């Protein structure tokens, strides 16, 4: 009798769409200059359920800052690191 092996592949994806210009700014948490994306211009499409997505956006892993005009900015480096951390778990 032949031996049977089952292989399962699991993938995750995250697509970040933003309208309007991003801006380079200093991220105090990263201690580096990076791209900042305005939260109100950010649409995130993923396989995450809305509660999980809210958890991501409110996570201390994402570096969020309030701009002078009152809008919220997210550090793109921290968002990408959060995605990588989720894949490694």
C-alpha positions as CSV (number, residue, x, y, z in Angstrom):
1,X,0.0,0.0,0.0
2,X,1.4,3.4,-1.0
3,X,2.0,6.1,1.7
4,X,-0.1,9.3,1.4
5,X,1.2,12.7,2.4
6,X,-1.0,15.7,2.8
7,X,0.5,19.2,2.4
8,X,-1.5,22.3,3.5
9,X,-0.6,25.8,2.5
10,X,-1.9,28.8,4.5
11,X,-1.5,32.3,3.2
12,X,-2.4,35.7,4.5
13,X,-2.6,38.9,2.6
14,X,-3.1,42.6,3.3
15,X,-3.7,45.2,0.7
16,X,-3.1,48.8,1.7
17,X,-4.8,51.5,-0.4
18,X,-4.4,55.1,0.3
19,X,-5.6,58.1,-1.6
20,X,-3.8,61.4,-1.5
21,X,-0.2,62.0,-0.8
22,X,1.7,60.2,1.9
23,X,4.2,62.3,3.8
24,X,7.6,61.7,5.2
25,X,7.8,62.5,8.9
26,X,9.8,61.6,12.0
27,X,8.4,58.6,13.9
28,X,9.2,59.1,17.6
29,X,8.8,55.4,18.3
30,X,10.9,54.1,15.4
31,X,13.4,57.0,16.0
32,X,13.6,57.3,12.2
33,X,12.1,59.2,9.4
34,X,9.4,57.3,7.4
35,X,6.3,57.4,5.4
36,X,3.2,58.4,7.3
37,X,-0.3,57.6,6.0
38,X,-3.3,59.6,7.0
39,X,-5.8,57.3,8.7
40,X,-8.8,58.9,7.1
41,X,-7.2,58.2,3.6
42,X,-6.4,54.6,4.4
43,X,-8.5,51.7,3.3
44,X,-7.3,48.3,4.5
45,X,-8.6,45.2,2.8
46,X,-7.6,41.9,4.2
47,X,-8.9,38.6,5.4
48,X,-9.2,40.0,8.9
49,X,-12.7,40.3,10.4
50,X,-13.7,43.9,11.4
51,X,-13.0,43.3,15.2
52,X,-9.5,42.0,14.4
53,X,-8.8,44.9,12.1
54,X,-9.9,47.4,14.8
55,X,-7.5,45.6,17.2
56,X,-4.7,46.1,14.7
57,X,-5.4,49.8,14.2
58,X,-5.7,50.3,18.0
59,X,-2.6,48.2,18.7
60,X,0.4,49.7,20.5
61,X,2.4,48.0,17.7
62,X,1.1,50.6,15.2
63,X,2.7,54.0,15.7
64,X,-0.1,56.6,15.5
65,X,0.3,60.3,15.8
66,X,-2.0,63.3,15.6
67,X,-1.0,65.8,13.0
68,X,-1.2,69.6,13.5
69,X,-4.5,69.6,11.6
70,X,-6.0,67.1,14.0
71,X,-5.9,64.1,11.6
72,X,-4.3,60.8,12.6
73,X,-1.2,59.5,10.9
74,X,0.1,55.9,10.9
75,X,3.7,55.0,10.5
76,X,3.9,52.7,7.4
77,X,7.0,51.0,8.8
78,X,5.1,49.9,12.0
79,X,2.1,48.7,9.9
80,X,4.4,46.6,7.7
81,X,6.2,45.2,10.8
82,X,2.7,44.3,12.3
83,X,1.9,42.4,9.2
84,X,5.2,40.5,9.3
85,X,4.7,39.7,13.0
86,X,1.2,38.3,12.3
87,X,2.7,36.0,9.6
88,X,5.4,34.7,12.0
89,X,2.8,33.7,14.7
